[in-house]
Amino acid sequence: MIVKQEVIDAIHLMRRIGADTQRCEVKKSVQELPRNLPETISA
């Protein structure tokens, strides 16, 4: 199970380095965050 703080920390790290990491890959949102965002987070 993913802990909310882990997601927040990962986002801060990727923003700081300006790129994805080996552990996390991100996609650009065209308009807004999807309502099913928690369902799209996978291992």
MODELLER restraints for C-alpha pairs under 7 A, 6 or more apart:
rsr = mdl.restraints
at = mdl.atoms
rsr.add(forms.Gaussian(group=physical.xy_distance, feature=features.Distance(at['CA:14:A'], at['CA:20:A']), mean=5.78, stdev=0.5))
rsr.add(forms.Gaussian(group=physical.xy_distance, feature=features.Distance(at['CA:14:A'], at['CA:21:A']), mean=6.99, stdev=0.5))
rsr.add(forms.Gaussian(group=physical.xy_distance, feature=features.Distance(at['CA:20:A'], at['CA:26:A']), mean=6.35, stdev=0.5))
